[in-house]
Amino acid sequence: MNLIAYMEENSSYLLFLAQQHIELVLISVSIASVVGTGLAVLTQTAPGLRQALLSLTGSLLTVPSFALFALMIPVLGLGVAPTIAALTAYGIFPILRNTVTGIEEVDPAVVEAARGLGMGPGRRMRTVVLPLAWPVILNGIRTATIMLVATAAIGAVVRGPGLGQLIFRGLDRIGGANALEEALSGVIGVVLVALVLDLLFIGIAKITALRGLHV
């Protein structure tokens, strides 16, 4: 059976795994976005702590995927939980870095004008700084999302859901019937998921720009 025939015959299963993959990535990147932007905001007046957090989260990216997923097993076991935890850890750095950059690039004169209008620090951050920094922040979230699409496939080593199951199952059976087609269909699925999510973020960027959330 050739690759196209295999994918057509198993289209329903492929779509199911793709849906799992997308949900896994979006949940992880959502958590990473809350943590990353939150840390950037909370450490705005503590540059030393902010730099330490950037170094720490950046160093996590140097940990091999297999090792990080394996380290989650003693704490979280197998399945969805360790997969999301590992993906979230990988996703924080690009979001934190871009949020820091976006906040720093906001024109100080605009912030001073907001202060002159009587806005407190929290309100300035919420209504002035973060909206102006949004394009840069969104780009960090987009980068993290695309990165996690590929990394999520490795989650199959801890029995995580998604297209990685096809890849690893096919590789385990190399030489068997349709093993190569199974692995390749998983790889193609990951590429297509990355493309769909990237287009989604391009759409979000255009919509928010039209609404005035731009520098």
C-alpha positions as CSV (number, residue, x, y, z in Angstrom):
1,M,0.0,0.0,0.0
2,N,1.4,3.4,-0.9
3,L,1.4,6.4,1.4
4,I,-1.5,8.2,-0.2
5,A,-3.7,5.1,-0.1
6,Y,-2.7,4.4,3.5
7,M,-3.6,8.0,4.5
8,E,-7.0,7.8,2.7
9,E,-7.8,4.5,4.3
10,N,-7.0,5.8,7.8
11,S,-8.1,9.4,7.3
12,S,-10.6,9.3,10.3
13,Y,-7.9,8.0,12.7
14,L,-5.4,10.6,11.3
15,L,-7.8,13.4,11.9
16,F,-8.5,12.2,15.4
17,L,-4.8,12.1,16.3
18,A,-4.4,15.5,14.6
19,Q,-7.1,16.9,16.8
20,Q,-5.5,15.5,19.9
21,H,-2.2,17.0,18.8
22,I,-3.7,20.5,18.3
23,E,-5.5,20.4,21.6
24,L,-2.3,19.3,23.4
25,V,-0.3,22.1,21.9
26,L,-2.9,24.8,22.5
27,I,-3.4,23.8,26.1
28,S,0.4,23.8,26.7
29,V,1.0,27.1,24.9
30,S,-1.9,28.7,26.8
31,I,-0.4,27.8,30.1
32,A,3.0,28.9,28.9
33,S,1.5,32.2,27.8
34,V,0.0,32.9,31.2
35,V,3.2,32.0,33.0
36,G,5.5,33.8,30.5
37,T,3.6,37.1,30.3
38,G,2.9,37.0,34.0
39,L,6.6,36.6,34.9
40,A,7.5,39.4,32.5
41,V,5.0,41.8,34.1
42,L,5.8,40.8,37.7
43,T,9.6,41.3,37.2
44,Q,9.3,44.6,35.3
45,T,10.9,46.5,38.2
46,A,13.4,43.7,39.0
47,P,15.8,43.4,36.0
48,G,18.1,41.1,37.8
49,L,15.4,38.6,38.6
50,R,14.0,38.9,35.1
51,Q,17.4,38.1,33.6
52,A,17.7,35.1,35.9
53,L,14.3,33.8,34.8
54,L,15.3,34.3,31.1
55,S,18.5,32.3,31.7
56,L,16.6,29.6,33.6
57,T,13.8,29.1,31.0
58,G,16.3,29.5,28.2
59,S,18.4,26.7,29.6
60,L,15.4,24.4,29.6
61,L,15.5,24.4,25.8
62,T,19.0,22.8,25.9
63,V,17.6,19.7,27.7
64,P,16.9,17.0,25.1
65,S,13.2,16.3,24.6
66,F,13.5,12.6,25.5
67,A,15.3,13.4,28.7
68,L,12.8,16.1,29.8
69,F,9.8,13.8,29.1
70,A,11.5,11.0,31.0
71,L,12.2,13.2,34.0
72,M,8.4,13.9,34.2
73,I,7.5,10.2,34.7
74,P,8.5,9.8,38.4
75,V,6.4,12.9,39.2
76,L,3.5,12.8,36.8
77,G,3.5,9.2,35.5
78,L,2.5,8.5,31.9
79,G,0.0,10.1,29.5
80,V,-1.3,13.6,29.1
81,A,0.0,15.2,32.3
82,P,3.8,14.8,31.8
83,T,3.4,15.7,28.1
84,I,1.7,19.0,28.9
85,A,4.2,19.7,31.7
86,A,7.2,19.2,29.4
87,L,5.7,21.2,26.6
88,T,4.8,24.1,28.9
89,A,8.4,24.2,30.2
90,Y,9.7,24.4,26.6
91,G,7.1,27.1,25.7
92,I,7.8,29.6,28.4
93,F,11.1,31.1,27.2
94,P,10.1,32.5,23.8
95,I,6.9,34.0,25.3
96,L,8.8,35.5,28.3
97,R,11.5,36.8,26.1
98,N,9.2,38.5,23.6
99,T,7.0,39.9,26.3
100,V,10.0,41.5,28.0
101,T,11.1,42.8,24.6
102,G,7.7,44.1,23.8
103,I,7.3,45.9,27.1
104,E,10.8,47.5,26.8
105,E,10.0,48.8,23.3
106,V,7.0,50.7,24.4
107,D,7.6,54.5,24.0
108,P,8.3,55.9,27.5
109,A,6.6,59.1,26.5
110,V,3.3,57.2,26.0
111,V,3.7,55.6,29.5
112,E,4.4,59.0,31.0
113,A,1.3,60.4,29.3
114,A,-0.8,57.7,30.8
115,R,0.7,58.4,34.2
116,G,-0.1,62.1,33.7
117,L,-3.8,61.1,33.1
118,G,-3.8,59.6,36.6
119,M,-3.4,55.9,35.6
120,G,-1.9,53.7,38.3
121,P,0.8,51.1,37.4
122,G,-1.6,48.2,37.0
123,R,-3.9,50.2,34.8
124,R,-1.1,51.5,32.7
125,M,0.2,48.0,32.2
126,R,-3.2,46.6,31.3
127,T,-4.5,49.4,29.1
128,V,-1.4,50.9,27.6
129,V,1.8,48.9,27.8
130,L,0.5,45.4,27.0
131,P,-1.7,46.4,24.1
132,L,1.2,48.3,22.5
133,A,3.5,45.3,23.2
134,W,0.9,42.8,21.9
135,P,2.4,42.2,18.3
136,V,5.8,41.3,19.8
137,I,4.1,39.1,22.5
138,L,1.9,37.4,19.9
139,N,5.0,36.6,17.8
140,G,6.6,34.9,20.8
141,I,3.4,32.8,21.3
142,R,3.4,31.9,17.6
143,T,7.1,30.9,17.8
144,A,6.4,28.8,20.9
145,T,3.4,27.1,19.3
146,I,5.2,26.0,16.1
147,M,8.1,24.8,18.3
148,L,5.7,22.8,20.5
149,V,4.0,21.2,17.5
150,A,7.2,19.3,16.7
151,T,8.1,18.6,20.3
152,A,4.7,17.3,21.1
153,A,5.4,14.3,18.8
154,I,8.1,13.2,21.2
155,G,5.4,13.0,23.9
156,A,4.6,9.6,22.5
157,V,7.5,8.2,24.5
158,V,5.5,8.8,27.7
159,R,2.3,7.7,26.0
160,G,1.2,11.2,25.3
161,P,-1.6,11.7,22.7
162,G,-1.3,13.0,19.2
163,L,0.5,12.2,15.9
164,G,3.7,11.1,17.6
165,Q,2.0,7.7,18.3
166,L,2.0,7.0,14.6
167,I,5.6,8.0,14.1
168,F,6.9,5.9,17.0
169,R,4.7,2.9,16.2
170,G,5.8,3.0,12.6
171,L,9.4,3.3,13.5
172,D,9.1,0.4,16.0
173,R,7.7,-1.8,13.1
174,I,10.1,-0.8,10.4
175,G,10.3,-3.6,8.0
176,G,6.7,-4.7,8.7
177,A,3.6,-4.0,6.6
178,N,2.8,-0.3,6.2
179,A,5.3,0.6,8.9
180,L,7.0,3.3,6.8
181,E,3.6,4.7,5.6
182,E,2.5,4.9,9.2
183,A,5.5,6.8,10.3
184,L,5.4,9.1,7.3
185,S,1.7,9.9,7.8
186,G,2.5,11.0,11.3
187,V,5.3,13.2,10.1
188,I,3.1,14.7,7.4
189,G,0.3,15.3,9.9
190,V,2.7,17.2,12.2
191,V,3.8,19.4,9.3
192,L,0.1,20.1,8.4
193,V,-0.8,20.9,12.0
194,A,2.1,23.4,12.2
195,L,0.9,25.0,9.0
196,V,-2.7,25.3,10.2
197,L,-1.7,26.8,13.6
198,D,0.7,29.2,11.9
199,L,-2.0,30.4,9.6
200,L,-4.3,30.8,12.7
201,F,-1.8,33.1,14.3
202,I,-1.4,35.1,11.1
203,G,-5.1,35.6,11.2
204,I,-5.1,36.6,14.8
205,A,-2.3,39.1,14.1
206,K,-4.3,40.7,11.3
207,I,-7.6,40.8,13.3
208,T,-5.9,42.4,16.3
209,A,-4.1,44.9,14.1
210,L,-7.3,46.0,12.5
211,R,-8.7,46.6,16.0
212,G,-5.8,48.9,16.8
213,L,-3.6,46.6,18.9
214,H,-0.4,47.6,17.2
215,V,2.7,49.7,18.0
